[in-house]
């Protein structure tokens, strides 16, 4: 019996250590996922960029197995594309995928507005109004990174005000994938994401005027989609311009 207890005493710390190591790996994996997702969303990692697993492993001081776990999540979210015998790359949405994403976003955001009118508090709407003021300030300056970060923030915060976490999660994933679409196919570049549109949408929501808010949102999203040229040539042009910018 004593011998059994001594063996148990030795095993328990190892078991606890294994659990702690697993939890730590999960935390680091989530940090890797969040880091890459942010870099993709902000345009720092362009469509078609190869993801260097060894560099990520060295930076976060983890094994490549942990890195692959994080990449697998991003692949399931369609932000990364694993190519056999070639590695993992930032996804390059096809024209058909781009059209489907725009269509899905418009349908989802119309439903979100309906819930916001029903559920959002005045405090939440005031916070959205404050965000539009922040957008106006940012867009009057030359901080390109901040402009990019703000481009989808209004829509995600609007979804939060709807009070449905599932819709918020779905919209966030669509917005992230559309950032890749804009990188590949955008034709008409503008300095804003429609801050004036956002302000008008909030005003309609504060009046609890669903029809007006939905009409304004539809116009706003149509404006964003109108900035892209969904042709294969446009995607190739962006890729070639990126090479010129790197080497010139």
C-alpha positions in Angstrom: 0.0 0.0 0.0 2.8 2.4 0.9 4.5 1.6 -2.4 1.2 2.3 -4.3 0.8 5.7 -2.5 4.4 6.6 -3.4 3.8 5.8 -7.0 0.6 7.9 -6.9 2.4 10.8 -5.4 4.9 10.8 -8.3 2.2 10.5 -10.9 -0.1 13.3 -9.7 2.4 16.2 -10.3 3.1 14.9 -13.8 -0.6 14.7 -14.5 -1.1 18.2 -13.2 1.8 19.4 -15.2 0.4 17.9 -18.4 -2.9 19.6 -17.8 -1.2 22.9 -17.2 0.9 22.5 -20.3 -2.2 21.7 -22.4 -4.0 24.7 -21.0 -1.0 26.9 -21.8 -0.8 25.6 -25.3 -4.5 26.4 -25.8 -3.9 29.9 -24.6 -0.9 30.4 -27.0 -2.9 28.8 -29.8 -5.6 31.4 -29.3 -3.1 34.2 -29.2 -1.6 33.0 -32.5 -5.1 32.7 -34.1 -6.0 36.2 -32.9 -2.7 37.7 -34.0 -3.0 36.3 -37.5 -6.7 37.1 -37.8 -6.0 40.7 -36.9 -3.1 41.0 -39.3 -5.3 39.6 -42.1 -8.3 41.9 -41.2 -6.1 44.9 -41.2 -4.4 44.1 -44.5 -1.0 43.4 -43.1 -1.1 39.9 -44.4 -2.3 40.0 -48.0 -4.2 37.2 -49.9 -1.8 34.6 -51.2 0.9 35.4 -48.6 2.6 32.2 -47.4 2.2 31.6 -43.6 5.6 30.6 -42.1 4.9 28.0 -39.4 8.5 27.9 -38.2 8.6 31.7 -37.7 5.4 31.6 -35.8 6.7 28.8 -33.6 9.9 30.7 -32.8 8.1 33.9 -32.1 5.6 32.3 -29.6 8.1 29.7 -28.3 5.8 26.8 -29.0 6.0 23.7 -31.2 4.8 23.6 -34.8 2.0 21.3 -33.6 0.6 24.1 -31.5 0.9 26.5 -34.5 -0.9 24.1 -36.8 -3.8 23.9 -34.3 -4.2 27.7 -34.6 -3.9 27.6 -38.4 -6.5 24.9 -38.5 -9.0 27.1 -36.9 -8.3 30.0 -39.3 -8.5 27.5 -42.2 -12.0 26.4 -41.0 -13.0 30.1 -40.9 -11.8 30.4 -44.6 -9.1 32.9 -43.8 -6.3 30.5 -44.6 -5.9 27.9 -47.3 -3.7 24.8 -46.8 -2.2 23.6 -50.1 -0.9 20.1 -50.3 2.9 19.9 -50.4 3.1 23.7 -50.6 2.1 25.0 -47.2 -0.5 27.3 -45.8 -1.4 30.6 -47.4 -3.7 33.6 -46.7 -6.9 32.8 -48.6 -7.8 34.3 -51.9 -11.6 34.3 -52.2 -13.0 33.5 -55.6 -15.4 35.8 -57.4 -18.3 33.5 -56.6 -17.3 33.4 -53.0 -17.1 37.2 -52.9 -20.6 37.6 -54.4 -22.0 35.1 -51.8 -20.3 37.0 -48.9 -21.7 40.3 -50.0 -25.2 38.8 -50.3 -25.0 37.1 -47.0 -23.8 40.2 -45.3 -26.7 42.3 -46.6 -29.2 39.7 -45.4 -27.7 39.4 -42.0 -27.3 43.1 -41.4 -30.9 43.7 -42.3 -31.9 41.2 -39.6 -29.5 42.7 -37.1 -31.2 46.1 -37.6 -34.6 44.6 -36.8 -33.3 43.2 -33.5 -31.5 46.5 -32.6 -34.7 48.4 -33.0 -36.4 46.0 -30.7 -33.7 45.5 -28.1 -31.0 48.1 -28.1 -30.9 50.5 -25.1 -30.3 54.2 -25.5 -26.9 53.8 -23.9 -25.9 51.3 -26.6 -27.1 53.7 -29.4 -25.3 56.5 -27.8 -22.1 54.4 -27.8 -22.6 53.8 -31.5 -23.0 57.5 -32.1 -19.8 58.1 -30.2 -18.1 55.5 -32.5 -19.2 57.5 -35.6 -17.6 60.6 -34.1 -14.4 58.6 -33.6 -14.6 57.5 -37.2 -14.9 61.1 -38.4 -11.9 62.1 -36.4 -9.8 59.2 -37.6 -10.7 59.7 -41.3 -9.7 63.3 -41.1 -6.1 62.2 -40.3 -3.6 60.0 -42.1 -3.4 57.0 -39.8 -4.2 54.3 -42.3 -4.0 51.4 -39.8 -6.6 53.0 -37.6 -8.9 53.6 -40.6 -8.6 49.9 -41.5 -9.4 48.8 -38.0 -12.5 51.0 -37.8 -13.8 49.8 -41.2 -15.7 46.9 -39.7 -15.9 47.9 -36.0 -19.1 49.8 -36.4 -20.9 46.8 -37.9 -19.7 44.4 -35.2 -20.7 46.8 -32.4 -24.1 47.2 -34.1 -24.4 43.4 -34.0 -23.6 43.4 -30.3 -26.5 45.8 -29.7 -28.8 43.3 -31.3 -28.2 41.0 -28.4 -27.6 37.8 -30.4 -24.1 36.4 -30.0 -24.5 33.9 -32.8 -25.3 36.6 -35.3 -22.4 38.7 -34.1 -20.0 35.7 -34.5 -21.3 35.0 -38.0 -21.1 38.7 -39.1 -17.5 39.0 -37.7 -16.4 36.0 -39.8 -18.0 37.4 -42.9 -16.5 40.9 -42.4 -13.0 39.2 -41.9 -13.4 37.3 -45.2 -14.6 40.4 -47.0 -11.4 42.2 -46.0 -9.7 39.7 -48.2 -12.2 40.4 -51.0 -11.5 44.1 -50.8 -7.7 43.4 -50.9 -8.1 41.4 -54.0 -10.8 43.2 -56.0 -11.1 46.7 -54.7 -11.1 49.2 -57.7 -12.1 52.5 -56.2 -10.2 53.2 -53.0 -11.7 55.7 -50.5 -10.5 57.1 -47.3 -13.6 56.1 -45.3 -15.9 53.3 -44.8 -19.0 55.5 -45.0 -18.8 57.3 -41.6 -21.7 59.6 -42.8 -23.7 56.5 -43.6 -23.1 55.1 -40.2 -24.2 58.4 -38.6 -27.4 58.4 -40.5 -28.1 54.7 -39.6 -27.7 55.5 -35.9 -30.0 58.5 -36.2 -32.7 56.3 -37.7 -32.2 53.7 -35.0 -32.6 56.3 -32.3 -35.9 57.1 -33.9 -36.7 53.4 -33.9 -37.4 53.8 -37.7 -36.6 50.3 -38.9 -37.6 50.9 -42.6 -35.3 53.9 -42.8 -32.4 52.2 -41.1 -32.6 49.2 -43.4 -32.8 51.4 -46.5 -29.7 53.4 -45.3 -27.8 50.1 -44.5 -28.7 48.7 -47.9 -27.4 51.8 -49.6 -24.2 51.7 -47.5 -23.4 48.1 -48.2 -24.1 48.6 -51.9 -21.6 51.5 -51.9 -19.0 49.2 -50.3 -19.7 46.5 -52.9 -19.5 49.0 -55.7 -15.9 49.6 -54.9 -14.9 46.2 -56.1 -14.5 44.9 -59.6 -15.1 41.2 -59.5 -12.9 40.0 -62.3 -10.0 37.7 -62.4 -7.9 40.4 -64.1 -8.5 42.7 -61.1 -7.2 40.1 -58.7 -4.1 39.6 -60.8 -3.6 43.4 -61.1 -3.6 43.8 -57.3 -1.1 40.9 -56.9 1.2 42.5 -59.5 0.9 46.0 -57.9 1.8 44.5 -54.6 5.0 43.1 -56.1 5.9 46.5 -57.6 5.3 48.2 -54.2 7.6 45.7 -52.5 10.5 46.0 -54.9 10.3 49.6 -56.2 
